[in-house]
Amino acid sequence: MNTMSYKGYTARVEYDERDNILVGRILGIRSIISFHGETVSQLRREFEKSIKDYLVECKEEGVQPEKPASGKLLLRVPPEVHGRALVAAQAAGKSLNQWATEVLQHAVQPGV
């Protein structure tokens, strides 16, 4: 998946073969924000403009802009997975939260 980021927002970028354009959509928020361009430079400009317009619109409407993530994550996993994760965290001398954060960080940024 190809992505680009701006002001904490990330967009997925795809090529639309039918229209011969690049198309982007902001990920991680409920609002549907999409944009397009014929070149990477134009796509980048449209992406940044879309984010700026979204932030201005939120301000004008007096609403808090959505953020891609709050930092709180609730997971439902089978009890045996929960138990093994807890043991792995304790064996590493960490809380389950610290351990899970490191595991998730490694999963989304291999090599870190």
N, C-alpha and C positions, 0 to 999 in steps of 0.2 A: 504494500500500500504506500502510495506517495502522499506526503503531507507537507503542510507549511504552517508556521506559527506566527502569531502577532498578538501582543498585549495579553498573553496568557491563554489565547484561544488557538485551537488547532483545527485545520481544515483538511479533509480528505480530497485529493485531486485525482481526477480521472480524465481520460481522453474520450470524447464523444466522436466516434468515427463517422456517424451519420451526418453531423453538422460540422465536422472538422474543427472542433474547438476543445479547449480545456475547460473542465467544469469542476467547481469546488463546492463543498458543503461543510459548514462548521459542525464539529463533533462535540458531544458531551453536554449539550444543552437542549432543552425542550423546544425552544424557538427554532423554526426552520429558516436558516440563512444560507442562501446559495448565491453563487456568482460565476461568471465565466469570462474567458478571454481567448484571443487567437494566438497569443504568445505568452511565454512564462512571465515576462515583464508586465504585460497587460493584466494577466491573471493575478499577479502579486498586488498591483495597484487596486484592482477591483476587490480583492480580499480585504486589504487594509481599509478601503472606503466602506465596505460592508460593515466591518467592525466599528468604525467611527460612527457611521449612521445609526447602528444599533445602540451604541452608548448614548448618542444624542437623543434618540427617540425615548430611551428609558428615562433619561433625565427630564425630558419634556413631560412625560406621563407620570413622573414622580414615583417610578418603580425602581427597585434595585436590579441592576443587570444580573442575569444568571452568570455564574462562574462554572467552568467546566467540572469542577469538583470542589467539595467543601472540606475535604480532608477526613471526613467521617465515612467509614465503610462498614456496612453490616453484611455479614456473609452467613448463609445457612449451609452447613456442611454436615455430612454424616458424623455421628458421635465418634466413630473409630478414627476418622480423619482428624477431628478436633483433638482427640486424645493423643494421637501420634505427633501432631503439630506442637501440642503443649510439651510433650516429652522432648522433642527436638529443640524447642526454645530453651527449656530448662537445662538441657545438656550443654547448650551453647552459652549458658549463663546470662540469658536475656529473658525479658518478658515476652509473652506471646505477641504483643503489639510490636515490639522492636523487631522480633524475629520475622514476623509476617511482612513488615515494612521492607526489610532487607530482601526477602524472597520476591516480593512484588517488584521492587526496584530492579533486581537482577533480571526478572522476566521481561520488563519493558525496556530495559537498557542493558543488553548483554555486554559484558566486559567491564561493567561498573562494579 
